[in-house]
Amino acid sequence: MKTITVEEFYRAKKKILELEWVSDEGCDMSRPITNATISNPGLVLAGFHERFASGRLQVLGETEIQYIESLDHDRRTAALDAFLSRPMPAVIVTKGQTPPAELVSLAARHAMPLFLSQLKTGEFYRRLQPYLEEQFAPATNMHGSLADVYGVGLLFIGRSGIGKSECVLDLVERGHRLVADDVVMVTRRGNDILIGRGHELQRHHMEIRGIGIIDIKALFGIRAIRQQKRIEVVVQLVDWDEKIAYDRTGMDIEEIPILGVDIPKVIIPLNTGKNITVISEVIAMNHLLKYSGVHSARRFNESLVEAMQPVRQYLEGDYE
């Protein structure tokens, strides 16, 4: 199970969330955050603990603070002590509110990180949620090359040495953009969006057999690269095999599952003289056409069926 520590969260989002420690005395910054959901304690402060979700950051907004302050000292202490005893990573008080003295003292007793944010609760959620979703998004690494071709993310896969990098290099020379080569780090956003990027140490370098490692940004300029791109079509490069019947109409759409998302896949057999770069551009443009509702193969098939209809009617009526 993926986790991040409170210290990692604090260092990453301190500025954008306007976070400050209420008190760092004895707090345990190694506590793990294990869930992308942000929670308000709600009924927990009233004593209902049965459905408390552990591992989530707990946010005390204006409503929670007003409720805590409405309690007398003994009830307030008991409620906060029970709340801070639950398994959670940290507590954040929003809207620049002054935390009750009992909250500060009990947080120190429980070694609970307690932060204050000047942001309104809604704005705090809006800024924090994308970060947590990215941190806990399903992820995998794939061997391949990812390029932005006419705004379409094409992920090239195939055996080592088949020419994935060379194909993308040719695309870059024609004005398209490299996202990642060799290792593509894929994360899922939401239910059906896959985002690919390169490793931060790779920095848009590419290995070309016979030449070595080249820097695409230095050679072709900043417009030749992208930091990340949505993966929309997988292009599988395979060696030509005359015994295999490859798709020639495009009527059947093949898909490949990646992190539970089915992505359209196009298989391109390679033989001498085939211009894979132009074919890749056509794949991207054809995907854009399909996205706009135009399926060329199906439209052509419908035209053929319509043209053959009189012949079919004639044959159906011929009883000789």
Phi, psi and omega in degrees: 000131182284139178220158167229150181273162177299324179296318177297317178299314182297315181295323183284324189241011182306312186286310186291331179265359179054050184271144170216145177291132171287317174201127180260010183288110174073007182283150184264098183278358178270001179302137184272140168264121187241004184219139181281350182276139176262140185236150163258140183296328175053241185292346178299322179294337179268001175106001179265105187251356191297327184249031179289129181267114182281163175082002182255146171294135181254127183247129176255106177270194184296320181298314182296316181295319178296322178295315180301317182288342179283346181276151174287171189303313183294314180293323179296315180296316181296317182294316181290324179295318178293320179297312183286350176278346181287155180284099179214158185278318185196164178236135179237128175260122185262176175064022177064023182286151178278119181294141175303147182301323180295324178296318181294314183291319180289327176298319178294321180296323181269005182056033183270122175299128181235123183239158176238134176237139178280349184287150170294155187301315180298317179292324177300314177299316183299323181279329185275323188302315180300324179296313181293320179298322178292319182296325185254009179292142175303138185217156176203163175249138180234144176275115182172192179227135182244129181227151174262110182242110183056033179085002179254131179278109179257122177258113181269126178233165181153174182297157178298131178089004183282342176118023180296311182295319180297322178297313180294323177300318177295322177296319178297318180297334179270006174105002178271182190234140177273136174255309181203148177230143177077297178243119178249120179271117187249131174233149179260129176249127182066215184269330190217021179247125177250128179248129179248144176209166177269165176293141184298334178280342183282320173050050174062033170269155184220141177261121176244117183300131182096337178249315181112209182275128177237153180258107184296320180297318181290324183281317189247351178097171186294334182285353182269001183228159171225148180284324179203161181203145174291134177274119185244331179219136173260126178251111181263118178269127181229158175287141180297132176225112185293347179278348182261135177269103180278155181297131182239356181245330183080013180288322182266126180264116177268145181229157177231130180279130175228117181053037178082006179248129179275119182249134177303137181235135177242126180262123181245109176282135184259130171220173186300130175090354182286130180271088185292334180293311178296320178300320179296319177297320179294321178301315180295314181294322179294324176296319178297321177298315179297321180297328179274001176100007181252110178252101188302315183296316180292322178296319178296318179296320179296323178294319178296316180299317180295320180292329182274354184300315178299321179296318180296318179296322179296315181295323179294332181266001181266110183257009181289000000 
